[in-house]
Amino acid sequence: MKKADLVFLCTAIAVFLPFMLSESLYGAYKAFNQSHGMIAGFIKFAILSTAGEMLGARIANGRYYYPGFGILPKMIVWGVLGMGINMAMIIFSAGTPAFLEYMGLENATAVLAGKLCWEKVFVAFCVSVAMNSIFAPVFMTLHKISDLQIADYNGSVLALFRPWRMGNLLARINWKAQWGFVFRKTIPLFWFPAHTVTFLLPPSGRVLCAALLGVALGVLLALAARRK
């Protein structure tokens, strides 16, 4: 294990361990999460999803970050995207069961909020499919655009405040890879089942689970890049 790996591991332990050992600290986290869900979503994604990208970079390139990586701007972007995911989870977890009831499935909203059963798994799967089919492609494209913008300014936080030439950024995306792998493979094979599990959780735990899944996806993308 290299020094950088030890630092990364110790940092992860230092972040999570206090919440596991202290009931009062964990209670404060739950209270903050309930009262300030959007801010909590920003913080969770800023930390965890950026850590996932760093871990993916370590697997793919042997380093957690490199010149132009842009840890700070990536954290800000992930935080904003995290708030978007929080919003999407609220919208789709309420709207999809309502649509299922409109289509004839009785009590879908109550089923999703109830105890674990096959009906709940089905409703959670429908919520996941709806969110990832409608929201995820836009989210993933925005994330790719932000990566290009940050790279253009060599990882500087100024990238977020410079003009975003959306037409040029969109044209530079590798749409063959974006469609062939990111959309066509990761959405149905990873995000559909992963977010099904997420929507089986209580609402208070869904955003944290989604952020942790971002760490897992960073590892999977890095492993896929190495295979290619």
C-alpha positions in Angstrom: 0.0 0.0 0.0 1.4 3.4 -1.0 1.4 6.4 1.2 -1.4 8.0 -0.9 -3.6 4.9 -0.4 -3.0 5.1 3.4 -3.9 8.8 3.5 -7.1 8.1 1.4 -8.1 5.2 3.7 -7.4 7.1 6.9 -9.4 10.1 5.6 -12.4 7.9 4.8 -12.2 6.3 8.3 -11.9 9.7 9.9 -15.0 11.0 8.1 -17.3 8.0 8.8 -16.1 6.5 12.1 -17.3 9.3 14.4 -20.9 8.9 13.1 -20.7 5.2 13.8 -19.3 5.5 17.3 -21.3 8.5 18.6 -25.1 8.3 18.9 -25.4 12.0 19.6 -23.3 12.8 16.5 -25.4 10.5 14.4 -28.6 12.0 15.8 -27.3 15.5 14.9 -26.7 14.2 11.4 -30.2 12.8 11.1 -31.7 16.0 12.4 -29.7 18.2 10.0 -30.6 15.9 7.1 -34.3 16.1 7.9 -34.2 19.9 8.4 -31.8 20.8 5.6 -32.1 18.1 3.0 -30.8 20.0 0.0 -27.8 21.3 1.9 -27.1 17.8 3.2 -27.4 16.4 -0.3 -24.9 19.0 -1.5 -22.4 18.0 1.2 -22.9 14.2 0.6 -22.3 14.3 -3.1 -19.5 16.9 -2.9 -17.6 14.5 -0.6 -18.5 11.0 -1.7 -18.9 11.4 -5.4 -15.6 13.3 -5.7 -14.0 10.6 -3.6 -15.4 8.1 -6.1 -13.8 9.9 -9.0 -10.5 10.1 -7.1 -10.7 6.3 -6.4 -11.5 5.7 -10.1 -8.5 7.8 -11.1 -6.3 5.8 -8.7 -7.4 2.5 -10.4 -7.2 3.8 -13.9 -4.0 6.0 -13.7 -2.3 5.0 -10.5 -3.0 8.4 -8.9 -5.9 9.8 -6.9 -5.5 13.2 -8.7 -3.3 14.7 -11.3 -2.6 18.2 -12.7 -5.9 19.5 -14.1 -8.1 17.1 -12.1 -9.7 20.0 -10.2 -10.8 18.6 -6.8 -12.5 21.8 -5.6 -14.5 22.6 -8.8 -15.5 18.9 -9.0 -16.8 19.0 -5.4 -18.8 22.1 -6.2 -20.3 20.5 -9.4 -21.0 17.3 -7.6 -22.7 19.2 -4.8 -25.0 21.0 -7.2 -25.7 17.8 -9.1 -26.4 16.1 -5.8 -29.1 18.7 -5.0 -30.6 17.9 -8.4 -30.6 14.2 -7.6 -32.3 14.9 -4.3 -35.0 16.9 -6.1 -35.4 14.1 -8.7 -35.8 11.5 -6.0 -38.5 13.5 -4.4 -40.3 14.1 -7.6 -40.1 10.5 -9.0 -40.8 8.7 -5.7 -44.0 10.7 -5.5 -45.0 10.9 -9.1 -44.3 7.4 -10.3 -46.5 5.7 -7.7 -49.2 8.3 -8.5 -48.9 7.3 -12.2 -49.0 3.6 -11.3 -52.3 4.3 -9.4 -53.6 6.2 -12.5 -52.8 3.1 -14.5 -54.7 0.8 -12.2 -52.2 -0.4 -9.5 -54.0 0.4 -6.3 -52.2 1.9 -3.3 -48.8 2.1 -5.0 -47.9 5.1 -2.9 -48.7 3.3 0.3 -46.9 0.2 -0.9 -43.7 2.1 -1.5 -43.9 3.6 2.0 -44.8 0.3 3.6 -43.0 -2.9 4.6 -40.7 -4.9 2.3 -42.7 -7.1 -0.1 -42.6 -8.0 -3.8 -45.1 -5.3 -4.5 -42.8 -2.7 -2.9 -39.9 -4.1 -5.0 -41.9 -3.7 -8.1 -42.9 -0.1 -7.3 -39.3 0.8 -6.4 -38.2 -0.7 -9.7 -40.7 1.4 -11.6 -39.5 4.6 -9.8 -35.9 3.7 -10.6 -36.7 3.0 -14.3 -38.7 6.3 -14.6 -36.0 8.4 -12.9 -33.1 6.9 -14.8 -34.8 6.9 -18.1 -35.9 10.6 -17.9 -33.5 12.3 -15.5 -30.3 10.3 -15.7 -29.3 11.0 -19.3 -29.6 14.8 -18.7 -27.7 14.5 -15.4 -24.9 12.4 -17.0 -24.5 14.8 -19.9 -24.3 17.8 -17.6 -21.6 16.0 -15.6 -19.6 15.3 -18.7 -19.9 18.9 -19.8 -18.6 20.1 -16.4 -15.6 17.7 -16.7 -14.7 19.2 -20.1 -15.2 22.8 -18.7 -12.9 22.1 -15.7 -10.3 20.4 -17.9 -10.3 23.4 -20.2 -9.1 25.6 -17.3 -6.6 23.0 -16.0 -8.7 22.2 -12.9 -9.1 25.8 -11.7 -12.2 26.7 -9.8 -12.4 29.7 -12.2 -13.8 27.2 -14.7 -17.1 27.5 -13.0 -17.2 31.2 -13.4 -16.0 31.5 -17.0 -18.5 31.4 -19.9 -19.7 27.9 -20.6 -19.8 27.6 -24.4 -22.4 24.8 -24.4 -22.5 24.3 -28.1 -18.8 23.6 -28.2 -18.8 21.5 -25.1 -21.7 19.4 -26.4 -19.9 18.9 -29.7 -16.8 17.6 -28.0 -18.5 14.8 -26.1 -17.7 11.3 -27.4 -21.4 10.5 -28.1 -20.5 7.0 -29.2 -19.1 6.2 -25.8 -21.7 8.3 -24.0 -24.5 6.3 -25.7 -22.9 3.0 -26.1 -21.5 2.6 -22.6 -22.8 5.3 -20.2 -26.4 5.3 -21.4 -27.0 1.9 -22.9 -25.0 -0.2 -20.4 -24.7 1.6 -17.0 -28.3 2.8 -16.9 -30.1 -0.5 -17.3 -27.4 -2.8 -15.9 -26.2 -0.7 -12.9 -28.6 2.2 -12.1 -31.9 0.4 -12.6 -31.2 -2.3 -10.0 -29.0 0.0 -7.8 -31.7 2.6 -7.5 -34.4 0.0 -7.0 -32.5 -0.9 -3.8 -32.2 2.9 -3.0 -36.0 3.4 -3.2 -36.6 0.5 -0.9 -34.9 2.5 1.8 -36.6 5.2 3.9 -36.5 8.6 2.3 -33.9 9.9 4.8 -31.4 7.3 3.6 -31.9 7.5 -0.2 -29.6 10.5 -1.0 -26.8 9.0 1.1 -27.2 5.7 -0.7 -27.2 7.4 -4.1 -24.0 9.3 -3.2 -22.3 6.0 -2.1 -23.4 4.4 -5.4 -21.5 7.2 -7.1 -18.3 5.9 -5.4 -19.1 2.4 -6.7 -19.7 3.7 -10.2 -16.4 5.5 -10.2 -14.7 2.2 -9.5 -16.7 0.4 -12.2 -15.9 3.0 -14.8 -12.2 2.9 -14.0 -12.2 -0.9 -14.3 -14.0 -0.7 -17.6 -11.4 1.9 -18.8 -8.6 -0.4 -17.9 -10.1 -3.3 -19.8 -10.4 -1.1 -22.9 
